[in-house]
Amino acid sequence: MDIFTHTWSLLVEVQFYVIVPFIFFIGFALFPTHLQIPYYFVLGMIAYLHTESQNSSENTYQKLENDEKEDYSMPKETNETNKNPLLILIFLIASFVPIEIPSEILRPGITVMTGILMVSHRKSILESRILTYFEEAAKLNRKWTTQDVSLLNVATCEYDNDYGNWWGYCKHRGINATTGKYRIMTIGNSYAASHGNLFYQECGHLAIKLSQVTFPACEPLHTIPRKSCVYSVARYEKYVRDEKPDYLFIISRFGLIGNEINTTNIEDDSIFIEMKTQIKKISDSVKYKIFVMNQIARPKGEMVHKMAEVVKEHKNLTEFDIANIDKYPKFARLRYEKMVSGCPKCELFDYNSQFFNETTGTWRFYDERNSGLSYINQQLHLTPHGLELIRPVIRGLCRRIEKGIK
């Protein structure tokens, strides 16, 4: 449990007891009575519009500076203020002609309205305490998508590309070559980049050198037929050959490797043949062990913005889980498992238990016990919440390295 979850309430109290009295004092001192309510209304609208502009400014999103074609579109935001200008105008005009409601009418009226709200649908405003949590979860889910590029950039990385961005070769700073023992390396598409900070935190103290190689959308074991990935398989191999790591992690979200196997014998499958050939070349340059991430389902990025909503509204989560899957990992897992079985240095690790719900038999990429916080963002990278979920897996592997597993 996060002991700081509710500290926001202290900030609200500070605003109320320290700032708000000065605002009321200014209104009382400078404006006649009939202008004080419009004054407060205008201040409230300024604060609201400023908050909305701050939220919308977070949607400025960096595009990849190469010819990568992955969908880096932004989640669509709606601005209720812009949609309801007439309502704002009505409230503004009403603030100039306030009507005092007698207490003998106001008090029973509030009592009756409260009773109506108590027996109304669960979307009632009386759920505002819970709604706050769900709204915060929805905002975080959107924020983790808009901040995707900054989350992929690892602060400890020295990148060798000319753009200062997160792809290509990275050598981590802050590694103590005196106390470290091993050369540790990670390779893979952008999924590997999203693990960068986690590997630094969990394995960094073991390394005399910690490095990673990432090419967006390009898998290290199979050539993706797109311009930016034509030479990527050979480049991954060359980086590993030059680095000669003691331990290598291959972390890659599947693309064509997840396609259906159309041959009777998997050994005759063209994708598997390339994977088998490539892992052999890579294995020759690794001293001890290659940890290969087994594949999980590929969700639909556009469903991320609905996750908090379906949890909040108590919708059928199993149905939502099924609708959320773009591609199941059955064939990708078959290829990886077969490849590893023929690679003495290779070992699979898996996030299956983290993301597969055994009770419902579905892949679930959000935390239903925590207001629908998403484990993945719209670009299908792990969010900070998702990284914490799989941290024990990476920590366990790093501890095995610490014990000198060969």
N, C-alpha and C positions, 0 to 999 in steps of 0.2 A: 504493500500500500504506500502511495506517495503522500508523505506527511505534509507536503506543501500544496496539495490539490486545492485547498480552500483559502489560500492566502489572498486570493483576489478580493475577498470580502473586506479585508483590512484596507486595501487600496481604495475601495468604495467608501469606507468610513472616513479615511483621510480626506478624500475629496469633499465629502458631505460636511464634515466638522471644521475643515480648515479653509477650503476654497469657496464653497457655496455661500457662507455668511458674507464674505466680501462682495460677492456678486449681488446679493440681495441689498446690501448696504448701499452700493452704488446706485441701484435702481431706485431705492427709497429716497436717496439724497438728491439725485439729479432729475428725476422725472415726476411729473404730477401723477396722481393716482390713476387716472384713466389711460395713461401711457405705460404704466409699470408692467401690466400683463403682456402687451405687445413686445416690450423690451425683453422679458423673460422668454417669450416664444421665439423671438429672433435669435437670441443667444443659443437656445436649444437647437434650432435648425442649423445654425452655423456649426455647432459641435457635431451634429449628426452628419451633415454634408462633408465635413472634414474627415470624419471617420470613414465614410463611404469612399472618399477619394483616396485615402490611404490604402484601403482594401483593394481598390481597382488598380492602384499603381503597382501592387505586388504581381500583377499579371503580365508585367513586362518580362518577356521571356527570351532568353538568348537562343538563337538558331545555331545549329551546327554550321561551322565555317568550311566544311567540305561538302561533297555531293551526297551526303547521307540523306536517305529518303524516309527515315522513320517518321511516324506521325507525332510531331511535337506541337500539335494544336492545343489551344488553351481551353479549359472548361468554360462553358458559357456562364457568365454571371448576369444576374438581373438586378437592376437598381430600382427598388420600389419607389424611391423619391421621384425619379424621372417618369415612372408609370402613373403616378397619382398627383400631378401638379394641381388639379382642381381641388382635391381634398386638402392639400396644403394651403391653397388660397382661401378656402372656406374657414379653416382653423385660424388663419391670420386675421381675416375680417372679424370673426367671432371674438377674437381677443380684444378688439377695440370696443365691443359692446357686451361686456360680461353681464350675465344675469344671475343674480343671487337666488339660489334655491332654498326656500325655508327648511329648517331642520326637521320640522314635523312631516315634510314630504321626502326629504333626502334620506333620512335614517331608515324608514321602512322600505324605501325604494332600493337602497343598497342591500338590505337584508333579503328582499325578494330576489334581486338579481344574483346575489351570492348563492341562494338556494337553487336557482335555475342552473347556474354554472356547475354546481356540485353534482347535479344529476344529468348533466349534458354529456355529449360524446367525449371520448378520451382525449380529443384534440383540444379540450378546454384550456382556456388561459390559466386555469388553476394549476395546470401541470407546469407552470413556468419554471419551477425549480429543476424539474427533470429536463424540460425543454432547453434550459440553459446548457446542460451537459451535452445534449444532442446537437445543439447549434454549434457549440465549441468543437465537437467532433467533426461536424460537417465542414467547418472553417479550416480545421487542421488538414482534413483530407484534400481540400482545394489548395491549401497553402503548400503542402508537400509536393503537389504537381507543379505549381508555378515556380517553386524553388528547386526543381529537379536538377538543373545544371549546377547550381551552387552546391547541392548535396553530393553530386558526383565528383566535384573537385575536392581532392584530399589535401588538407592544409599542410601535411608533412611531405607532400610529393614535390620533387623537382622533375618537371615534365620536359621531354626533349623535343616537343613540337614547337613550331614558330608562332602558335596562336595563344599560348598560355592556357590552353584548355585541357580537359581531363583525359583525352585519348592519347594513344601512343605509349611510349616507354616512360616509366616513372621510377625514380630511385627515392626511397623514403629518407628524409633527414632525421636526425635525432637518434640514430641507431648507435648503440655502444659496442663498438667492435672489440673492446677489451673483455667485456663480460659475455657477449654473444658467442654462439658456437656455430651457427649454421647459415647457409645461404638459402633464403626462403623466397619463393617467387609465386605470383598468381598471374594467370593469363585467362583471357576470355573476352566476350563482348561487353557491352555496357553493364551487364549484370555483375561482372567482376569489379568494375569501377565502383559500383554501389557498395561493395564490401570493403573498399579500401581502408576506411577509418577503423573498421572492426578488426581487420587483420593487424593493423599497426598496434591497436590496443591490446590484442590477445597474444600475438606472436612476436611483436617487436622486440621484446626483451630477450628473446632467444636467438636473435639474428645478428650476424656480423654484417649482413647485407639483406635488405628487404626491398623487393622490387615488384612491379606489376606492369603488364602489357595489355592494353585494351584497344580494340578497334570496333567502333560502333556497328552493331548489327552483324558483325562478321564472326563466325564460329571458328575456333582453332582446329577443329578436326574435320570440317567439311566445308568445301568452297561454296559460298552463296553467290548465285549468278547476278551480281550487281557490280557496277563499275568500281565502287569503293572497296569491294571485297575480293576482286580477282586475284590479287597477290597476297592476301592476308594470311592464308594458311602457311605459305612459305615464310612469311615474315615472322609469324609466331614461332615457327620452328627455328629460325635463325636466332631470334632473341634468346630462346632457351639454350641453343647450342653455344652462344657467346657467354651466357650467364653461368651455365653449368651449375644449376642449383642442387642443393642437397635434398630439398623437399619442394615439390611443385604442386600447386593447386590449380585445377582447371574448373573454372566457374563460368558457365555459359548457359543462357536461356535458349532453348531449342528453336530452330527455324525449320528448315527442310528435313532435319534429322527426325522430326516428328511425323513425317509423311508415312502413309501406309506402305507396308512391305509387300511388294507384288510378286515375290518369288517364293517358291516352295521351301527353299533352303535359304536361311538368312545369310549364309556364307556367299551366296550368289548376288546378294543385294548390292547395287553399285554404291549406295551411300555408306553402307557398312564397310565395304572394301576400302573406301578412301579413309574412313575412320581408323580401321585396323592398320593401314599403311602409315598413317600419320602418327598414331600413338607409338608405333614402333620407332619411328625416327626421333620423336621427342624423348622416349624412354632411354634411348642410348645416351642422352645428354644429362640425365638425372641420376644422382648418386644413390639415393636411398628409396624415396617413395613418391608416388604421384597420387594425390587425393583428387578424385573426380566427382563432381557434383552430379548425382542422379537427377532426373528431370521431374519437375512438378507440372501440373496443369497450367496452360496458358490462359489467363483470364481476359476478359474484355475491359480494356482501360476506360471506356466510356461509362462503365457501370460504377466507377468509384464514387461519383458524386451522389449515388443513390443509396450507398451502404448505410449511412447514419439514418436516413429516412426510413428504410425498411425495418430497421431495428426499432426505431422510435414508434412506428405505427403497428408494431407487432404483426407484421406480415409473415407469410409462410417463408421461412428462411431457406428451407430445403429447395423450394421452387426457385427462389432467387439464386441460390448457389448453382443450380443446374443452368439457369439462364445466363449466368455470369461467365461460363466457360466458353472460350473461343476454340480451344483445341486441347484434347486430352493427351496425356503423355505416354499412352500405351506403347506405341511403336518406338518412340524415343528411348524409353526405358529398356525395351527389348534390345535395341542396338547397343546402348551403353553397357548393359549387363553382359552381353555377349562379348563385347570388345574387352572389358575388364577381365573376363574369365581367361582370356588369352594373353594377358599382360602381367607378368610376375610382379612388377613393381607397382601395379595399379590397385587402388582400393576405392570403392564407392562410398560416398557419404550422402545422407538423404535428409530432406526437409519434409518428408512425407508425414511424419507424426505431428509436425507443427501445423501443417496446412490441410491435412485430410481429416475430416470429422468422422470418426468411426461410428458414431451413433446414427448419423443421418446418411452415411455413405457418400458424402459429397466433399468436394474441395471447397474450403471456406477461407477467403482472403480478407476477413475483417474480424474484429473482436466484438462479438455480440454482448459480452459481459462488460464492455467498456464503451457503451453508447455508439457502437458501429465504427470505431476507429479503424482505418484501413491499414492493412499490412503492405499493400502495394499502391503505387500512384498510377496516374493515367498513362505514364510511359512504361508501366509494368516493372519498375524498379522498386526494390524494397524501401519502404518509408522508415524513418527512425523507429517507429513502433514495431515494424516488421523485423528490423535488424536486431532489436532487443529480443524478439521472439526466438530468432535462430542463433543468438549469441552463444547459448550453452553448447550448441553443436560445434561451432568454431573453437570455442574454449577447450572443449574436450579433445579436439584434434591437436591443438597447440600443446596441451598438457602431455599428450602422447609423444609429441616430438621432444618435449622437455625430458621425458624419461628415456629418450634415445631409441625410439622404435625404428627399426630398419626394414 
